[in-house]
Amino acid sequence: MHSNALAVVFALLSALTIAWGTVLRHQTAEQTSGDPDDAHGSPVLASLMRPRWWGGVLCALAGYGLQIVALGFGTLLVVQPVLVLSLMFTLPLSARFDGRRVTRAEMFWAGLLTVAVGVLVIWGRPLPGISVPPLSRWFIAVGVGVAVMIALSWYATRLVPREQALILGLITGAIMGYVAVLSKSVVDVFVTDGVAGLLVCWEFYSLIAAAIIGTLVQQASFNAGDLKNSLPAMTIAEPIVAFVLGYTILGEKFQVAGLGWLLMGTALVIMVYSTVVLSRKGVD
């Protein structure tokens, strides 16, 4: 059943759950980055030994499950903008853990972000795409994406930790953008062919691999520097990559024309800018 309204509801629940997971895992990263666990030799491995980190992972998995449900009801172009609102939930949670209050400036940018997302979802009225896109589209998109991310990973090794966190955040967001598109394809296969279809579907196994890699790279970005260095990059890269892939691979489209694109473009710019401002304020 196609219902963008239900997709928005489940995407909001996903955003809230993801926010909990982000806060928990970053707190673990802060505890392990400054004093690496000698027994494990790496801050990332030290994080894996903390129960709180696994609590964050469980939240992330639950959030991902809700995202899958949302994608079952609506298009990728509806779900992805709503997931950006996870920042609105991350802010008060992070502030509470840090013993501070959410400021008026944060409330202003959060409201602006909500309006921008509303414009993209309501004004854009996204249309569904194709359930099983041609392999040629996947080959091009995955080939270009892997090449760019490998180059960025190599470049990150030559930078100071703060800049490494930014680059790794970008890579994480890009991987999660691919995860979102693969998720939509997997959901469509499951709805059409059931579990038997999943077991012979290459997208299903690619999705699992991409999700694991994305989680590890995300933890590396948390350990490389402050959350304010990585969170803006990963939060913005994911929907942008997902938008591009949704258009080019799945064939989803917004129902706008003429000056309507100007409004959509403005909303996208506002969403990007307000997200960067909020993510920096929330973790300063």
Secondary structure, 3 states (H helix, E strand, C coil): CCCHHHHHHHHHHHHHHHHHHHHHHHHHHHHHHCCCCCCCCCHHHHHHCCHHHHHHHHHHHHHHHHHHHHHHHCCHHHHHHHHCCHHHHHHHHHHHHHCCCCCHHHHHHHHHHHHHHHHHHHHCCCECCCCCCCHHHHHHHHHHHHHHHHHHHHHHCCCCHHHHHHHHHHHHHHHHHHHHHHHHHHHHHHHHHHHHHHHCCHHHHHHHHHHHHHHHHHHHHHHHCCHHHHHHHHHHHHHHHHHHHHHHHHCCECCCCCCHHHHHHHHHHHHHHHHHHHHHHHHC
